[in-house]
Amino acid sequence: MKCYLLEANYGTPDFLDYVFARAPDYGERIHYDDYEDEWVPGRDMKYEHGGPLSYGATVKGGRFTDKTRAEFQKIWCVSRPKAERTFDVIKPFGESLKAIPLFSERLKDVIEAVDPALFEFVRMERTWDDVRKTPIAGGPFF
């Protein structure tokens, strides 16, 4: 049996977080209470068994709907890293279905080697380092 412990250095000065944004600019971040006619992650994303706070999605899990996958492809993940290095996990992750960490391809491959059906990975094509004005180092991210 193999056991893995995934932990992040949340308290370190170079811990990396991101925001969802309309453009590759931190100032264009999307807020939960933004326009009703705009798709907002966390508020509008759906799983096969409901939304991120629904009983069905929490208990039954499930995969994103096709619409949610398509909407994720339209938005940006924008970060302001303090350190110039690569990351395997960007953003805290936990039990909440609203928490959406980004995983490096390297870490995704390790997880899928252990259990290919454990998580659903959606490639995020638009990741941006708002400090260096380049894609986030270490990508692609899922």
N, CA, C and O atoms as CSV, one atom per row, in Angstrom:
chain,resi,resn,atom,element,x,y,z
A,1,MET,N,N,0.837,-1.170,0.000
A,1,MET,CA,C,0.000,0.000,0.000
A,1,MET,C,C,0.889,1.242,0.000
A,1,MET,O,O,1.866,1.325,0.744
A,2,LYS,N,N,0.530,2.207,-0.850
A,2,LYS,CA,C,1.244,3.472,-0.891
A,2,LYS,C,C,0.365,4.533,-0.248
A,2,LYS,O,O,-0.841,4.581,-0.491
A,3,CYS,N,N,0.961,5.366,0.557
A,3,CYS,CA,C,0.252,6.484,1.176
A,3,CYS,C,C,0.972,7.768,0.793
A,3,CYS,O,O,2.201,7.823,0.745
A,4,TYR,N,N,0.183,8.792,0.524
A,4,TYR,CA,C,0.738,10.085,0.164
A,4,TYR,C,C,0.119,11.136,1.064
A,4,TYR,O,O,-1.069,11.076,1.379
A,5,LEU,N,N,0.909,12.075,1.466
A,5,LEU,CA,C,0.424,13.195,2.244
A,5,LEU,C,C,0.610,14.447,1.401
A,5,LEU,O,O,1.730,14.824,1.058
A,6,LEU,N,N,-0.505,15.081,1.077
A,6,LEU,CA,C,-0.455,16.331,0.332
A,6,LEU,C,C,-0.619,17.456,1.327
A,6,LEU,O,O,-1.625,17.537,2.031
A,7,GLU,N,N,0.359,18.308,1.379
A,7,GLU,CA,C,0.252,19.459,2.258
A,7,GLU,C,C,0.850,20.660,1.551
A,7,GLU,O,O,1.725,20.533,0.694
A,8,ALA,N,N,0.368,21.802,1.924
A,8,ALA,CA,C,0.872,23.023,1.304
A,8,ALA,C,C,1.503,23.894,2.369
A,8,ALA,O,O,1.179,23.786,3.552
A,9,ASN,N,N,2.384,24.735,1.949
A,9,ASN,CA,C,3.051,25.664,2.863
A,9,ASN,C,C,2.248,26.962,2.925
A,9,ASN,O,O,2.708,28.015,2.485
A,10,TYR,N,N,1.042,26.865,3.480
A,10,TYR,CA,C,0.143,28.013,3.491
A,10,TYR,C,C,0.705,29.209,4.243
A,10,TYR,O,O,0.347,30.349,3.949
A,11,GLY,N,N,1.567,28.966,5.192
A,11,GLY,CA,C,2.098,30.063,5.981
A,11,GLY,C,C,3.387,30.648,5.452
A,11,GLY,O,O,3.872,31.650,5.977
A,12,THR,N,N,3.949,30.044,4.425
A,12,THR,CA,C,5.236,30.534,3.932
A,12,THR,C,C,5.043,31.790,3.086
A,12,THR,O,O,3.976,31.992,2.507
A,13,PRO,N,N,6.054,32.618,3.014
A,13,PRO,CA,C,5.910,33.862,2.266
A,13,PRO,C,C,5.719,33.671,0.764
A,13,PRO,O,O,5.222,34.571,0.087
A,14,ASP,N,N,6.103,32.521,0.240
A,14,ASP,CA,C,5.968,32.334,-1.201
A,14,ASP,C,C,4.796,31.418,-1.570
A,14,ASP,O,O,4.724,30.943,-2.704
A,15,PHE,N,N,3.874,31.162,-0.625
A,15,PHE,CA,C,2.689,30.381,-0.950
A,15,PHE,C,C,1.935,31.069,-2.085
A,15,PHE,O,O,1.831,32.296,-2.108
A,16,LEU,N,N,1.415,30.294,-3.013
A,16,LEU,CA,C,0.765,30.871,-4.180
A,16,LEU,C,C,-0.738,30.655,-4.141
A,16,LEU,O,O,-1.209,29.549,-3.877
A,17,ASP,N,N,-1.473,31.696,-4.401
A,17,ASP,CA,C,-2.924,31.675,-4.496
A,17,ASP,C,C,-3.276,32.270,-5.862
A,17,ASP,O,O,-2.391,32.765,-6.560
A,18,TYR,N,N,-4.526,32.229,-6.246
A,18,TYR,CA,C,-4.955,32.848,-7.493
A,18,TYR,C,C,-6.381,33.335,-7.347
A,18,TYR,O,O,-7.091,32.955,-6.416
A,19,VAL,N,N,-6.788,34.172,-8.270
A,19,VAL,CA,C,-8.181,34.604,-8.373
A,19,VAL,C,C,-8.651,34.301,-9.786
A,19,VAL,O,O,-7.854,34.271,-10.723
A,20,PHE,N,N,-9.952,34.078,-9.932
A,20,PHE,CA,C,-10.532,33.986,-11.264
A,20,PHE,C,C,-10.717,35.406,-11.781
A,20,PHE,O,O,-11.131,36.297,-11.038
A,21,ALA,N,N,-10.405,35.613,-13.067
A,21,ALA,CA,C,-10.480,36.955,-13.635
A,21,ALA,C,C,-11.013,36.910,-15.063
A,21,ALA,O,O,-10.976,35.876,-15.730
A,22,ARG,N,N,-11.505,38.052,-15.508
A,22,ARG,CA,C,-12.030,38.182,-16.878
A,22,ARG,C,C,-10.910,38.359,-17.903
A,22,ARG,O,O,-11.107,38.103,-19.091
A,23,ALA,N,N,-9.741,38.794,-17.446
A,23,ALA,CA,C,-8.600,39.093,-18.319
A,23,ALA,C,C,-7.321,38.809,-17.534
A,23,ALA,O,O,-7.381,38.621,-16.319
A,24,PRO,N,N,-6.168,38.775,-18.200
A,24,PRO,CA,C,-4.906,38.528,-17.493
A,24,PRO,C,C,-4.452,39.757,-16.706
A,24,PRO,O,O,-3.404,40.342,-16.980
A,25,ASP,N,N,-5.264,40.128,-15.730
A,25,ASP,CA,C,-5.008,41.310,-14.917
A,25,ASP,C,C,-5.722,41.108,-13.586
A,25,ASP,O,O,-6.932,40.884,-13.554
A,26,TYR,N,N,-4.977,41.187,-12.493
A,26,TYR,CA,C,-5.546,40.955,-11.158
A,26,TYR,C,C,-6.719,41.897,-10.882
A,26,TYR,O,O,-7.644,41.536,-10.154
A,27,GLY,N,N,-6.688,43.079,-11.448
A,27,GLY,CA,C,-7.764,44.053,-11.265
A,27,GLY,C,C,-9.065,43.636,-11.929
A,27,GLY,O,O,-10.114,44.217,-11.651
A,28,GLU,N,N,-9.015,42.647,-12.794
A,28,GLU,CA,C,-10.209,42.165,-13.498
A,28,GLU,C,C,-10.818,40.933,-12.818
A,28,GLU,O,O,-11.593,40.196,-13.427
A,29,ARG,N,N,-10.453,40.720,-11.538
A,29,ARG,CA,C,-10.934,39.519,-10.842
A,29,ARG,C,C,-12.468,39.483,-10.784
A,29,ARG,O,O,-13.144,40.511,-10.784
A,30,ILE,N,N,-12.971,38.262,-10.735
A,30,ILE,CA,C,-14.411,38.019,-10.697
A,30,ILE,C,C,-14.813,37.826,-9.241
A,30,ILE,O,O,-14.215,37.021,-8.526
A,31,HIS,N,N,-15.812,38.556,-8.812
A,31,HIS,CA,C,-16.309,38.456,-7.443
A,31,HIS,C,C,-17.585,37.623,-7.397
A,31,HIS,O,O,-18.348,37.584,-8.362
A,32,TYR,N,N,-17.805,36.966,-6.279
A,32,TYR,CA,C,-18.961,36.080,-6.101
A,32,TYR,C,C,-20.275,36.789,-6.390
A,32,TYR,O,O,-21.192,36.192,-6.954
A,33,ASP,N,N,-20.372,38.045,-6.011
A,33,ASP,CA,C,-21.636,38.769,-6.173
A,33,ASP,C,C,-21.668,39.633,-7.438
A,33,ASP,O,O,-22.438,40.590,-7.516
A,34,ASP,N,N,-20.839,39.300,-8.420
A,34,ASP,CA,C,-20.849,40.048,-9.676
A,34,ASP,C,C,-22.161,39.829,-10.426
A,34,ASP,O,O,-23.050,39.120,-9.955
A,35,TYR,N,N,-22.258,40.417,-11.539
A,35,TYR,CA,C,-23.474,40.483,-12.341
A,35,TYR,C,C,-24.213,39.157,-12.450
A,35,TYR,O,O,-23.610,38.097,-12.617
A,36,GLU,N,N,-25.523,39.245,-12.353
A,36,GLU,CA,C,-26.379,38.058,-12.444
A,36,GLU,C,C,-26.251,37.365,-13.800
A,36,GLU,O,O,-26.349,36.140,-13.878
A,37,ASP,N,N,-26.034,38.135,-14.868
A,37,ASP,CA,C,-25.982,37.544,-16.210
A,37,ASP,C,C,-24.590,37.036,-16.585
A,37,ASP,O,O,-24.385,36.557,-17.701
A,38,GLU,N,N,-23.635,37.137,-15.661
A,38,GLU,CA,C,-22.276,36.672,-15.908
A,38,GLU,C,C,-22.035,35.374,-15.147
A,38,GLU,O,O,-22.462,35.238,-14.000
A,39,TRP,N,N,-21.350,34.414,-15.782
A,39,TRP,CA,C,-21.034,33.151,-15.123
A,39,TRP,C,C,-19.915,33.395,-14.123
A,39,TRP,O,O,-18.858,33.913,-14.482
A,40,VAL,N,N,-20.148,33.020,-12.865
A,40,VAL,CA,C,-19.198,33.249,-11.788
A,40,VAL,C,C,-18.854,31.908,-11.141
A,40,VAL,O,O,-19.746,31.227,-10.634
A,41,PRO,N,N,-17.570,31.514,-11.148
A,41,PRO,CA,C,-17.185,30.269,-10.483
A,41,PRO,C,C,-17.564,30.330,-9.008
A,41,PRO,O,O,-17.614,31.411,-8.420
A,42,GLY,N,N,-17.825,29.193,-8.424
A,42,GLY,CA,C,-18.225,29.159,-7.019
A,42,GLY,C,C,-19.709,29.389,-6.858
A,42,GLY,O,O,-20.357,28.712,-6.059
A,43,ARG,N,N,-20.259,30.329,-7.599
A,43,ARG,CA,C,-21.696,30.598,-7.551
A,43,ARG,C,C,-22.444,29.800,-8.624
A,43,ARG,O,O,-23.507,29.237,-8.363
A,44,ASP,N,N,-21.882,29.759,-9.818
A,44,ASP,CA,C,-22.612,29.196,-10.951
A,44,ASP,C,C,-22.094,27.854,-11.439
A,44,ASP,O,O,-22.743,27.215,-12.266
A,45,MET,N,N,-20.930,27.405,-10.945
A,45,MET,CA,C,-20.432,26.109,-11.410
A,45,MET,C,C,-21.364,25.007,-10.909
A,45,MET,O,O,-21.952,25.109,-9.832
A,46,LYS,N,N,-21.483,23.965,-11.706
A,46,LYS,CA,C,-22.376,22.856,-11.375
A,46,LYS,C,C,-21.652,21.534,-11.564
A,46,LYS,O,O,-20.758,21.385,-12.397
A,47,TYR,N,N,-22.084,20.586,-10.751
A,47,TYR,CA,C,-21.632,19.204,-10.841
A,47,TYR,C,C,-22.789,18.360,-11.353
A,47,TYR,O,O,-23.923,18.835,-11.415
A,48,GLU,N,N,-22.520,17.135,-11.713
A,48,GLU,CA,C,-23.578,16.246,-12.196
A,48,GLU,C,C,-24.730,16.132,-11.202
A,48,GLU,O,O,-25.872,15.905,-11.602
A,49,HIS,N,N,-24.438,16.287,-9.910
A,49,HIS,CA,C,-25.462,16.107,-8.877
A,49,HIS,C,C,-25.815,17.400,-8.156
A,49,HIS,O,O,-26.292,17.349,-7.023
A,50,GLY,N,N,-25.599,18.554,-8.773
A,50,GLY,CA,C,-25.971,19.826,-8.160
A,50,GLY,C,C,-24.831,20.812,-8.101
A,50,GLY,O,O,-23.778,20.611,-8.706
A,51,GLY,N,N,-25.058,21.885,-7.358
A,51,GLY,CA,C,-24.054,22.934,-7.202
A,51,GLY,C,C,-23.070,22.603,-6.101
A,51,GLY,O,O,-23.222,21.585,-5.425
A,52,PRO,N,N,-22.057,23.446,-5.903
A,52,PRO,CA,C,-20.990,23.136,-4.953
A,52,PRO,C,C,-21.450,23.074,-3.500
A,52,PRO,O,O,-20.771,22.462,-2.676
A,53,LEU,N,N,-22.556,23.676,-3.169
A,53,LEU,CA,C,-23.056,23.641,-1.791
A,53,LEU,C,C,-24.262,22.719,-1.643
A,53,LEU,O,O,-24.890,22.692,-0.585
A,54,SER,N,N,-24.593,21.966,-2.686
A,54,SER,CA,C,-25.776,21.106,-2.635
A,54,SER,C,C,-25.478,19.785,-1.936
A,54,SER,O,O,-24.340,19.316,-1.916
A,55,TYR,N,N,-26.505,19.210,-1.374
A,55,TYR,CA,C,-26.390,17.915,-0.707
A,55,TYR,C,C,-25.962,16.845,-1.708
A,55,TYR,O,O,-25.078,16.038,-1.420
A,56,GLY,N,N,-26.590,16.839,-2.884
A,56,GLY,CA,C,-26.294,15.819,-3.887
A,56,GLY,C,C,-24.848,15.817,-4.324
A,56,GLY,O,O,-24.218,14.761,-4.391
A,57,ALA,N,N,-24.316,16.984,-4.623
A,57,ALA,CA,C,-22.918,17.061,-5.070
A,57,ALA,C,C,-21.967,16.706,-3.941
A,57,ALA,O,O,-20.940,16.068,-4.173
A,58,THR,N,N,-22.296,17.112,-2.722
A,58,THR,CA,C,-21.427,16.828,-1.579
A,58,THR,C,C,-21.387,15.333,-1.274
A,58,THR,O,O,-20.319,14.774,-1.024
A,59,VAL,N,N,-22.536,14.699,-1.296
A,59,VAL,CA,C,-22.612,13.279,-0.936
A,59,VAL,C,C,-22.230,12.370,-2.096
A,59,VAL,O,O,-21.494,11.401,-1.907
A,60,LYS,N,N,-22.719,12.672,-3.288
A,60,LYS,CA,C,-22.485,11.807,-4.445
A,60,LYS,C,C,-21.260,12.200,-5.250
A,60,LYS,O,O,-20.806,11.451,-6.115
A,61,GLY,N,N,-20.728,13.379,-4.961
A,61,GLY,CA,C,-19.578,13.830,-5.743
A,61,GLY,C,C,-19.985,14.060,-7.182
A,61,GLY,O,O,-21.014,14.680,-7.452
A,62,GLY,N,N,-19.209,13.580,-8.075
A,62,GLY,CA,C,-19.569,13.727,-9.475
A,62,GLY,C,C,-18.606,14.611,-10.219
A,62,GLY,O,O,-17.675,15.179,-9.649
A,63,ARG,N,N,-18.844,14.708,-11.455
A,63,ARG,CA,C,-17.997,15.490,-12.348
A,63,ARG,C,C,-18.694,16.799,-12.693
A,63,ARG,O,O,-19.906,16.942,-12.530
A,64,PHE,N,N,-17.896,17.750,-13.173
A,64,PHE,CA,C,-18.473,19.004,-13.644
A,64,PHE,C,C,-19.403,18.744,-14.819
A,64,PHE,O,O,-19.244,17.763,-15.546
A,65,THR,N,N,-20.374,19.630,-14.999
A,65,THR,CA,C,-21.208,19.569,-16.187
A,65,THR,C,C,-20.396,20.079,-17.374
A,65,THR,O,O,-19.375,20.742,-17.194
A,66,ASP,N,N,-20.847,19.770,-18.574
A,66,ASP,CA,C,-20.167,20.252,-19.777
A,66,ASP,C,C,-20.130,21.778,-19.802
A,66,ASP,O,O,-19.123,22.364,-20.199
A,67,LYS,N,N,-21.224,22.432,-19.381
A,67,LYS,CA,C,-21.274,23.901,-19.369
A,67,LYS,C,C,-20.209,24.458,-18.427
A,67,LYS,O,O,-19.526,25.422,-18.772
A,68,THR,N,N,-20.060,23.866,-17.245
A,68,THR,CA,C,-19.056,24.348,-16.298
A,68,THR,C,C,-17.654,24.197,-16.875
A,68,THR,O,O,-16.840,25.115,-16.765
A,69,ARG,N,N,-17.360,23.052,-17.488
A,69,ARG,CA,C,-16.048,22.859,-18.115
A,69,ARG,C,C,-15.804,23.919,-19.189
A,69,ARG,O,O,-14.712,24.481,-19.275
A,70,ALA,N,N,-16.810,24.188,-19.996
A,70,ALA,CA,C,-16.675,25.181,-21.070
A,70,ALA,C,C,-16.462,26.585,-20.507
A,70,ALA,O,O,-15.660,27.349,-21.044
A,71,GLU,N,N,-17.168,26.931,-19.439
A,71,GLU,CA,C,-17.028,28.264,-18.839
A,71,GLU,C,C,-15.650,28.448,-18.221
A,71,GLU,O,O,-15.091,29.543,-18.281
A,72,PHE,N,N,-15.089,27.391,-17.623
A,72,PHE,CA,C,-13.742,27.490,-17.059
A,72,PHE,C,C,-12.720,27.831,-18.144
A,72,PHE,O,O,-11.709,28.471,-17.851
A,73,GLN,N,N,-12.957,27.427,-19.360
A,73,GLN,CA,C,-12.013,27.699,-20.454
A,73,GLN,C,C,-12.028,29.164,-20.882
A,73,GLN,O,O,-11.118,29.612,-21.579
A,74,LYS,N,N,-13.044,29.910,-20.475
A,74,LYS,CA,C,-13.178,31.306,-20.885
A,74,LYS,C,C,-12.541,32.286,-19.902
A,74,LYS,O,O,-12.331,33.449,-20.244
A,75,ILE,N,N,-12.234,31.836,-18.694
A,75,ILE,CA,C,-11.746,32.756,-17.668
A,75,ILE,C,C,-10.264,32.533,-17.372
A,75,ILE,O,O,-9.676,31.540,-17.802
A,76,TRP,N,N,-9.679,33.455,-16.646
A,76,TRP,CA,C,-8.265,33.429,-16.303
A,76,TRP,C,C,-8.072,33.072,-14.833
A,76,TRP,O,O,-8.909,33.403,-13.994
A,77,CYS,N,N,-6.977,32.403,-14.527
A,77,CYS,CA,C,-6.509,32.196,-13.160
A,77,CYS,C,C,-5.294,33.107,-13.018
A,77,CYS,O,O,-4.245,32.849,-13.608
A,78,VAL,N,N,-5.440,34.169,-12.235
A,78,VAL,CA,C,-4.403,35.196,-12.136
A,78,VAL,C,C,-3.801,35.181,-10.731
A,78,VAL,O,O,-4.518,35.153,-9.731
A,79,SER,N,N,-2.476,35.201,-10.679
A,79,SER,CA,C,-1.765,35.130,-9.415
A,79,SER,C,C,-0.755,36.252,-9.312
A,79,SER,O,O,-0.369,36.868,-10.306
A,80,ARG,N,N,-0.339,36.499,-8.086
A,80,ARG,CA,C,0.721,37.477,-7.817
A,80,ARG,C,C,1.792,36.804,-6.954
A,80,ARG,O,O,1.889,37.083,-5.759
A,81,PRO,N,N,2.597,35.920,-7.555
A,81,PRO,CA,C,3.601,35.207,-6.762
A,81,PRO,C,C,4.683,36.128,-6.216
A,81,PRO,O,O,5.139,37.052,-6.889
A,82,LYS,N,N,5.081,35.851,-4.975
A,82,LYS,CA,C,6.157,36.620,-4.353
A,82,LYS,C,C,7.512,36.034,-4.728
A,82,LYS,O,O,8.526,36.731,-4.712
A,83,ALA,N,N,7.518,34.743,-5.065
A,83,ALA,CA,C,8.774,34.072,-5.412
A,83,ALA,C,C,8.697,33.602,-6.866
A,83,ALA,O,O,7.631,33.247,-7.370
A,84,GLU,N,N,9.831,33.610,-7.508
A,84,GLU,CA,C,9.893,33.123,-8.887
A,84,GLU,C,C,10.363,31.668,-8.851
A,84,GLU,O,O,11.561,31.383,-8.843
A,85,ARG,N,N,9.399,30.767,-8.829
A,85,ARG,CA,C,9.682,29.338,-8.824
A,85,ARG,C,C,8.430,28.615,-9.310
A,85,ARG,O,O,7.384,29.236,-9.500
A,86,THR,N,N,8.534,27.330,-9.506
A,86,THR,CA,C,7.375,26.560,-9.944
A,86,THR,C,C,6.615,26.029,-8.729
A,86,THR,O,O,7.178,25.879,-7.644
A,87,PHE,N,N,5.352,25.755,-8.926
A,87,PHE,CA,C,4.478,25.270,-7.867
A,87,PHE,C,C,3.737,24.031,-8.360
A,87,PHE,O,O,3.394,23.938,-9.538
A,88,ASP,N,N,3.489,23.075,-7.455
A,88,ASP,CA,C,2.680,21.905,-7.807
A,88,ASP,C,C,1.229,22.090,-7.415
A,88,ASP,O,O,0.342,21.498,-8.031
A,89,VAL,N,N,0.972,22.899,-6.402
A,89,VAL,CA,C,-0.399,23.185,-5.981
A,89,VAL,C,C,-0.533,24.683,-5.802
A,89,VAL,O,O,0.281,25.317,-5.131
A,90,ILE,N,N,-1.565,25.240,-6.406
A,90,ILE,CA,C,-1.835,26.663,-6.278
A,90,ILE,C,C,-3.224,26.806,-5.679
A,90,ILE,O,O,-4.210,26.393,-6.289
A,91,LYS,N,N,-3.307,27.376,-4.517
A,91,LYS,CA,C,-4.523,27.649,-3.751
A,91,LYS,C,C,-4.797,26.506,-2.779
A,91,LYS,O,O,-4.568,25.341,-3.105
A,92,PRO,N,N,-5.280,26.833,-1.603
A,92,PRO,CA,C,-5.604,25.776,-0.636
A,92,PRO,C,C,-6.689,24.856,-1.168
A,92,PRO,O,O,-7.556,25.286,-1.928
A,93,PHE,N,N,-6.643,23.612,-0.777
A,93,PHE,CA,C,-7.704,22.685,-1.143
A,93,PHE,C,C,-8.241,22.032,0.106
A,93,PHE,O,O,-7.549,21.934,1.119
A,94,GLY,N,N,-9.484,21.585,0.029
A,94,GLY,CA,C,-10.115,20.978,1.191
A,94,GLY,C,C,-11.361,20.220,0.789
A,94,GLY,O,O,-11.496,19.787,-0.355
A,95,GLU,N,N,-12.254,20.066,1.718
A,95,GLU,CA,C,-13.458,19.285,1.478
A,95,GLU,C,C,-14.521,20.051,0.705
A,95,GLU,O,O,-15.384,19.432,0.082
A,96,SER,N,N,-14.485,21.359,0.728
A,96,SER,CA,C,-15.502,22.155,0.052
A,96,SER,C,C,-15.399,21.992,-1.458
A,96,SER,O,O,-14.307,22.034,-2.025
A,97,LEU,N,N,-16.533,21.807,-2.096
A,97,LEU,CA,C,-16.551,21.701,-3.555
A,97,LEU,C,C,-16.384,23.067,-4.216
A,97,LEU,O,O,-16.296,23.152,-5.441
A,98,LYS,N,N,-16.339,24.132,-3.421
A,98,LYS,CA,C,-16.073,25.468,-3.961
A,98,LYS,C,C,-14.578,25.730,-4.056
A,98,LYS,O,O,-14.153,26.606,-4.809
A,99,ALA,N,N,-13.776,24.985,-3.306
A,99,ALA,CA,C,-12.324,25.158,-3.324
A,99,ALA,C,C,-11.766,24.468,-4.565
A,99,ALA,O,O,-11.908,23.256,-4.725
A,100,ILE,N,N,-11.144,25.229,-5.426
A,100,ILE,CA,C,-10.632,24.668,-6.677
A,100,ILE,C,C,-9.136,24.966,-6.772
A,100,ILE,O,O,-8.744,26.016,-7.280
A,101,PRO,N,N,-8.307,24.053,-6.288
A,101,PRO,CA,C,-6.867,24.265,-6.425
A,101,PRO,C,C,-6.426,23.963,-7.854
A,101,PRO,O,O,-7.111,23.244,-8.582
A,102,LEU,N,N,-5.308,24.499,-8.243
A,102,LEU,CA,C,-4.688,24.153,-9.516
A,102,LEU,C,C,-3.558,23.178,-9.210
A,102,LEU,O,O,-2.776,23.390,-8.283
A,103,PHE,N,N,-3.479,22.110,-9.994
A,103,PHE,CA,C,-2.423,21.116,-9.834
A,103,PHE,C,C,-1.511,21.168,-11.052
A,103,PHE,O,O,-1.979,21.329,-12.179
A,104,SER,N,N,-0.214,21.032,-10.823
A,104,SER,CA,C,0.720,20.944,-11.945
A,104,SER,C,C,0.463,19.629,-12.683
A,104,SER,O,O,-0.129,18.704,-12.127
A,105,GLU,N,N,0.903,19.554,-13.911
A,105,GLU,CA,C,0.752,18.308,-14.674
A,105,GLU,C,C,1.512,17.171,-13.994
A,105,GLU,O,O,1.065,16.024,-13.997
A,106,ARG,N,N,2.652,17.499,-13.418
A,106,ARG,CA,C,3.461,16.506,-12.714
A,106,ARG,C,C,2.677,15.875,-11.564
A,106,ARG,O,O,2.654,14.651,-11.427
A,107,LEU,N,N,2.035,16.704,-10.736
A,107,LEU,CA,C,1.261,16.180,-9.616
A,107,LEU,C,C,0.004,15.467,-10.100
A,107,LEU,O,O,-0.373,14.437,-9.543
A,108,LYS,N,N,-0.635,15.992,-11.111
A,108,LYS,CA,C,-1.816,15.346,-11.695
A,108,LYS,C,C,-1.462,13.937,-12.153
A,108,LYS,O,O,-2.214,12.996,-11.897
A,109,ASP,N,N,-0.338,13.784,-12.822
A,109,ASP,CA,C,0.084,12.467,-13.306
A,109,ASP,C,C,0.329,11.489,-12.166
A,109,ASP,O,O,0.003,10.307,-12.281
A,110,VAL,N,N,0.905,11.975,-11.058
A,110,VAL,CA,C,1.144,11.123,-9.898
A,110,VAL,C,C,-0.189,10.654,-9.303
A,110,VAL,O,O,-0.355,9.475,-8.987
A,111,ILE,N,N,-1.123,11.574,-9.155
A,111,ILE,CA,C,-2.435,11.230,-8.594
A,111,ILE,C,C,-3.160,10.240,-9.495
A,111,ILE,O,O,-3.740,9.268,-9.011
A,112,GLU,N,N,-3.131,10.475,-10.782
A,112,GLU,CA,C,-3.814,9.575,-11.714
A,112,GLU,C,C,-3.152,8.204,-11.774
A,112,GLU,O,O,-3.824,7.212,-12.053
A,113,ALA,N,N,-1.860,8.130,-11.519
A,113,ALA,CA,C,-1.176,6.833,-11.483
A,113,ALA,C,C,-1.664,5.994,-10.308
A,113,ALA,O,O,-1.716,4.768,-10.401
A,114,VAL,N,N,-2.022,6.645,-9.206
A,114,VAL,CA,C,-2.531,5.946,-8.028
A,114,VAL,C,C,-3.993,5.554,-8.229
A,114,VAL,O,O,-4.378,4.415,-7.965
A,115,ASP,N,N,-4.804,6.502,-8.697
A,115,ASP,CA,C,-6.236,6.250,-8.907
A,115,ASP,C,C,-6.737,7.196,-9.999
A,115,ASP,O,O,-6.991,8.368,-9.723
A,116,PRO,N,N,-6.882,6.713,-11.221
A,116,PRO,CA,C,-7.273,7.583,-12.338
A,116,PRO,C,C,-8.651,8.222,-12.179
A,116,PRO,O,O,-8.925,9.247,-12.804
A,117,ALA,N,N,-9.515,7.642,-11.362
A,117,ALA,CA,C,-10.874,8.165,-11.222
A,117,ALA,C,C,-11.072,9.002,-9.959
A,117,ALA,O,O,-12.188,9.446,-9.687
A,118,LEU,N,N,-10.015,9.222,-9.190
A,118,LEU,CA,C,-10.148,9.908,-7.911
A,118,LEU,C,C,-10.618,11.350,-8.067
A,118,LEU,O,O,-11.511,11.787,-7.341
A,119,PHE,N,N,-10.035,12.092,-8.998
A,119,PHE,CA,C,-10.387,13.492,-9.228
A,119,PHE,C,C,-10.689,13.708,-10.699
A,119,PHE,O,O,-10.263,12.937,-11.559
A,120,GLU,N,N,-11.419,14.755,-10.967
A,120,GLU,CA,C,-11.584,15.208,-12.343
A,120,GLU,C,C,-10.636,16.384,-12.542
A,120,GLU,O,O,-10.650,17.339,-11.765
A,121,PHE,N,N,-9.828,16.313,-13.569
A,121,PHE,CA,C,-8.899,17.389,-13.876
A,121,PHE,C,C,-9.331,18.075,-15.161
A,121,PHE,O,O,-9.554,17.421,-16.180
A,122,VAL,N,N,-9.445,19.383,-15.108
A,122,VAL,CA,C,-9.782,20.200,-16.268
A,122,VAL,C,C,-8.586,21.104,-16.522
A,122,VAL,O,O,-8.181,21.866,-15.645
A,123,ARG,N,N,-8.030,21.023,-17.703
A,123,ARG,CA,C,-6.862,21.863,-18.017
A,123,ARG,C,C,-7.290,23.326,-18.082
A,123,ARG,O,O,-8.235,23.687,-18.784
A,124,MET,N,N,-6.571,24.155,-17.334
A,124,MET,CA,C,-6.838,25.592,-17.340
A,124,MET,C,C,-5.838,26.235,-18.290
A,124,MET,O,O,-4.654,26.362,-17.976
A,125,GLU,N,N,-6.322,26.630,-19.428
A,125,GLU,CA,C,-5.452,27.172,-20.481
A,125,GLU,C,C,-4.941,28.570,-20.158
A,125,GLU,O,O,-3.893,28.981,-20.657
A,126,ARG,N,N,-5.674,29.297,-19.328
A,126,ARG,CA,C,-5.366,30.707,-19.094
A,126,ARG,C,C,-4.908,30.931,-17.647
A,126,ARG,O,O,-5.712,31.283,-16.784
A,127,THR,N,N,-3.629,30.727,-17.392
A,127,THR,CA,C,-3.058,31.035,-16.082
A,127,THR,C,C,-2.062,32.177,-16.273
A,127,THR,O,O,-1.327,32.202,-17.260
A,128,TRP,N,N,-2.036,33.129,-15.326
A,128,TRP,CA,C,-1.244,34.331,-15.540
A,128,TRP,C,C,-0.573,34.809,-14.260
A,128,TRP,O,O,-1.202,34.898,-13.206
A,129,ASP,N,N,0.703,35.113,-14.370
A,129,ASP,CA,C,1.500,35.707,-13.298
A,129,ASP,C,C,1.424,37.219,-13.513
A,129,ASP,O,O,2.044,37.755,-14.431
A,130,ASP,N,N,0.657,37.904,-12.655
A,130,ASP,CA,C,0.433,39.336,-12.824
A,130,ASP,C,C,1.643,40.171,-12.421
A,130,ASP,O,O,1.687,41.364,-12.721
A,131,VAL,N,N,2.615,39.580,-11.755
A,131,VAL,CA,C,3.836,40.290,-11.376
A,131,VAL,C,C,4.812,40.312,-12.549
A,131,VAL,O,O,5.351,41.362,-12.898
A,132,ARG,N,N,5.032,39.151,-13.150
A,132,ARG,CA,C,6.012,39.022,-14.228
A,132,ARG,C,C,5.398,39.138,-15.625
A,132,ARG,O,O,6.118,39.154,-16.623
A,133,LYS,N,N,4.072,39.217,-15.692
A,133,LYS,CA,C,3.333,39.358,-16.957
A,133,LYS,C,C,3.626,38.214,-17.919
A,133,LYS,O,O,3.873,38.416,-19.108
A,134,THR,N,N,3.588,36.997,-17.360
A,134,THR,CA,C,3.808,35.773,-18.136
A,134,THR,C,C,2.867,34.697,-17.604
A,134,THR,O,O,2.289,34.863,-16.531
A,135,PRO,N,N,2.704,33.593,-18.340
A,135,PRO,CA,C,1.956,32.469,-17.762
A,135,PRO,C,C,2.631,32.017,-16.466
A,135,PRO,O,O,3.848,32.137,-16.324
A,136,ILE,N,N,1.850,31.503,-15.531
A,136,ILE,CA,C,2.405,31.029,-14.255
A,136,ILE,C,C,3.411,29.930,-14.546
A,136,ILE,O,O,3.126,29.005,-15.307
A,137,ALA,N,N,4.590,30.030,-13.939
A,137,ALA,CA,C,5.661,29.058,-14.148
A,137,ALA,C,C,5.248,27.675,-13.683
A,137,ALA,O,O,4.566,27.536,-12.668
A,138,GLY,N,N,5.657,26.653,-14.420
A,138,GLY,CA,C,5.397,25.264,-14.023
A,138,GLY,C,C,4.186,24.652,-14.661
A,138,GLY,O,O,3.865,23.496,-14.384
A,139,GLY,N,N,3.493,25.392,-15.515
A,139,GLY,CA,C,2.273,24.885,-16.149
A,139,GLY,C,C,2.573,23.820,-17.184
A,139,GLY,O,O,3.741,23.577,-17.490
A,140,PRO,N,N,1.581,23.196,-17.717
A,140,PRO,CA,C,0.169,23.555,-17.589
A,140,PRO,C,C,-0.395,23.145,-16.233
A,140,PRO,O,O,0.162,22.301,-15.530
A,141,PHE,N,N,-1.527,23.778,-15.888
A,141,PHE,CA,C,-2.215,23.486,-14.631
A,141,PHE,C,C,-3.605,22.935,-14.909
A,141,PHE,O,O,-4.227,23.232,-15.929
A,142,PHE,N,N,-4.069,22.124,-13.969
A,142,PHE,CA,C,-5.369,21.460,-14.090
A,142,PHE,C,C,-6.194,21.709,-12.853
A,142,PHE,O,O,-7.325,21.233,-12.759
